[in-house]
Each structure stands twice: as structure tokens, then as C-alpha cells.
Amino acid sequence: MVKALLIEDDRKLSELLREFLGQHGVEAVVAPDGVQALSLLTQHRFDILLLDLMLAREVRVDGVRQSLTAHEYQVLAALARNAGRVLTREQLLDLVKGEQADEAFDRSIDVHVSRLRQKIEIDPRHPRYVKTVRGAGYLLARES
């Protein structure tokens, strides 16, 4: 029998997938997050790994753990790779969504930045980390 590690944080979906896979000759072991998945990978051998690409990511800001959606994490990662440099919406869209980016006027980046600020900033209205450069874009402030 094929043995799979299923990394999925939605309990109902993981149970449905485990049952479906079992009916098709695949024994699925479920891990609800990356930490448990890494632990299972050190203890067992798997033939296949199934990963929820929308799995929440965790970051630490001022010592506090925050869970981010995949898009929030991708926005933060793109800003971090370019810390101190202004990125336009179009550049962020390209870095986050690549070829799947709809158009240069896509305002979804604004929504992701707003949600990211709600999670990582002490005062989202006066951000310390993710700054808006009016008329230009966004930047991740460098540590001073």
C-alpha cells in the first residue's frame, strides 16, 4: 500500500481526503500543520506528500506568533526580499502571483497588505513595518 503524508489544516477536508485515498489504496497520515508534518517526516517514511498550498504560515513579530494566509505570507516574503525598497502594486502582484496576475490595476494587493498589517502591526493605522509610499507602492522598513 502507498503511504502518503497529507498536510491539511481543515479537519473535515482532511478526513474526506483520507477516506477517499484509502478507497484507492493509499494510506494517508494527516498533519494539520508544518510542525507536525516535520515531526512525522522524521519518524516515518512516506511515498508521497500532499500539501495544502493555502496552509496558514506562521511568523514571529516582536516575539508574538501570527498565522498568515498563503497570500499574506507571499506579500510579506516579497517585501522582505526587497526590504527598504519600494515595490509598486504591479511588482508585488508579479512577485506574488507571477503569470497568474490578472492586471496591473488589481487592488487585491491593497487588501492583502491591509490584512497583513492587522496581524503584524501594533497600530495598523500607523504601521512600523509595512509602509505605504504614497503614489509609489509599499516597502518593508529595515530594522534601525
N, C-alpha and C positions, 0 to 999 in steps of 0.2 A: 504494500500500500504506500502511496505517495504521502509524505508528511509535509504540511505547509504551516508556516507561521503567518497568521493573519493579524495585522496591526490595524485595529479599528476601534475608535472611541465611542461609537454608537452601539450600545448594548444590544438593542433589538436587531439592528442590521447585522452585527457580528454573529448573532445566533442563527439568523436566517442563512447567512453565508456558510456558516459551519455545517448546518444541516444539509444545504444544497451540495456543498463539496463532498460531504460524507456519502451522499447518494450516488456520487460519481467517482467513488474510490479514492477520495483524498481525505486524510485525517488532518483536520485543522485545529491548531492550538492558537487561542486568541490572547493577544496582549492589547490592553486598552491604551497604552502609551509607549513612547520610545524607551523610557527607563525600563519598564518590564520586558519590552522586546529585547533589549540588550542583555538583560539577565537571562532570558530564555535562550538566546543565541549562544551564551557561554555554557549552558547546561545541556543543550540538546542539539542534534543535527537535523537540519531541515532540507528538503529537496527544493522547496520554492518559498519565496517570501512575497506576501501580498500586502501592500501598503496603501492605506487611505491617504491620498495626496492632499486632502483637506484637513488632515490631522492638526490639531492645535499645537503650536510651538510654544515653548516656554523660554522666557528671557528673564534676566535679573536686572532690575533698575534700582539703584541705591539700596541693594540688598534684599529687595522685595521681588518675589517671583510673580510674573504676569504671564497669563496664557494669551497667545496671539493666534488669530486665524492665519491660514497659509498666506493670504494676500497681505495682511498686515505685516507678517514676518518678511515677506519678499520686499515690501516697500522699505522696511527698516534696514534690511540687509543691503539693498541697493544704495540707500543713503549712507550707510556705514562704510561701504566700499569707496564712497566718494565724500567722506567726511570733510566738512569745511568748504565744499564746492557746491555751488547752486546747480540743481537739476531742474530742468523745465518739466512740465506735465508730460510732454511728449517723450522726453528722455526717460522719465520714470516709467511711463507706460511701456516703452520699448524694453527697458531692463526687467520689468516685472512680467509682462505678458508676451514679449517677443513678437513673433509673427502673428499671434492671436489678437494683438491690439487692434481695436476697431478703427478708431480715427483719432486725429490729433486733438479733437475737441471733447474727447471723452472725459467727463468730470468725475468718474469713479475714483480717480486718484485722490481727489479732494475728500471724498467720503472715507477712504482708507486712512488717509493722514489724520482726519478728524478723529476717527475711532482709535487709531494708534495713540494719539495724544491723550485721549480719555484714559487710556490704560497705563501709559508710562510717565505722564507729566503730573507733577504735584498740583499745578494750576494750569489746566489745558488752555485757558484764555490768554495766559502769559507763558508760553512754552519756553522751557530751558534747553531742551534737546532738539526737537524738530521745529525749525524756524521757517516762517514764510518770508520770502523776499518779494515784496510787492512788485507785480508786473514781470517777475522773472521765474519764480518757482519755489522750491523747497531746498533746505540744506540741513544736515545734521551737524550741530555745533560741536566743535572739537573741545576736548577737555582743556580747561585752563589751568 
